[in-house]
Amino acid sequence: MDRIDALTEHFMSTLSEQDDDLSNFKQAVRDVASDVLAVEKNDPTWSANQVLRRIAEPDRVISFRVTWADDDGNVCINRGWRVQASNAIGPYKGGLRFHPGVSLDDLRFLAFEQCFKNALTGLPLGGAKGGADFDPRGRSDAEIMRFCQAFMGKLAPYIGPDRDVPAGDINVGPREIGYLFGAWMNAAGIYDGALTGKGLSYGGSEMRVEATGYGLIYFVQAMLARRNADITGKRVAISGKGNVATHAAEKAVCEGATVVTLSDTSGTLYAPDGLSQEAIRWVQEQKAAGKDLANPPKDFGAAFRENETPWQQSADIALPCATQNEIDEDAAKSIVDAGTSLLAEGANMPTTPDALAVLRKAGVTYAPGKASNAGGVAVSGLEMSQTSHRRFMTAEEVDAALKDIMKQIHDRAADEGQSGGKIDYARGANVAAYRKLAQAITAQGVL
Ligand code: GLU
């Protein structure tokens, strides 16, 4: 065992025994620990302050029952959470996820990651994440509204514009944010920016919907620029069919790339000559209607391949934009065999550690989601300042600011991750974010 492995193992053993079953959380912490512990040990103040150990123990975890009635009047019960990890550099900030598989493990890992992601944006944003084990599939609009109102009824006392500012995540989009925001205003009795991702008619920001997907492509463009390359003419395989995946596809096509796939859990939509903007819009409509991607219109030049993932298709660039741990070791081998030389994460932690080892060995350049998908939360940060100013930016201004922020995140990660002529973006992102958090945490005393 080398020194870094020994430090990491020791650190992992200091986590609370109560976290033993939280496998995703521990995966995320281990990944950061292996990169930053050597930096922490080198600084006596950071080391004495146990900075990483403090970030790994959230400030608080709020857990609550959500009771609501379905359209037939049946009483339904779900569990909701908000994990407030750290507000050392700004109000707690992070999305809400509604999915039957959501667990405290997921939200602990996501809140931990969010601290680092938000630090990388350069904006004053702390880290948090929340959600519920609620399955919105097949639910009517009225049921979604009642669920959001019941959820916010429990969450409202814990959030606010300077306290904690939730936003969307998987299955929480503009419609849900509208209902959640209405319910928060109703409870608080004031209008203020307690949520981001709001609609344009009531204080949202231009480009927030597009921001994560567009930001991912801006990040990839910055990576390619370092190699004196560009995205024009590149074949891009994308997984997912949600907000991040389809907006990344839209922007990639605008920039002259050939997007060969989008996907969902039932299979992959494969277009050998590239998906058109019309085909991408069709995918968005299917998603909104709760339908899968089978039977695309014939003139799209696309076929649906049941039970296949996008990773078998030959591609220069892979953008996993679905969910955590979607790329396992086998998928990583397929990505390598498909001739892919760059993988940037649109989802949070979609690549397992085993998969990452395969990609690294094969020399695939890898960008972690905490850097490459930070565009969404960055525009949330811009939404917060627009709400405070009571003055709104144009779409062009937000897009230019997003591009600039993604370039800065890229450069922070690249500069910190530089070693021997190569760039380790994962280490660079972890260390750059850690330094900012460590400075803030140690400056604020032992709390
Ligand atoms: N859920 C998004 C993320 O994973 C956005 C969070 C936000 O805008 O607060 O970063």
Boltz pocket constraint, residues with backbone or C-beta under 6 A from the ligand:
constraints:
  - pocket:
      binder: B
      contacts: [[A, 93], [A, 94], [A, 95], [A, 96], [A, 117], [A, 165], [A, 166], [A, 167], [A, 168], [A, 169], [A, 170], [A, 196], [A, 348], [A, 373], [A, 374], [A, 376], [A, 377], [A, 378], [A, 380]]
      max_distance: 6.0
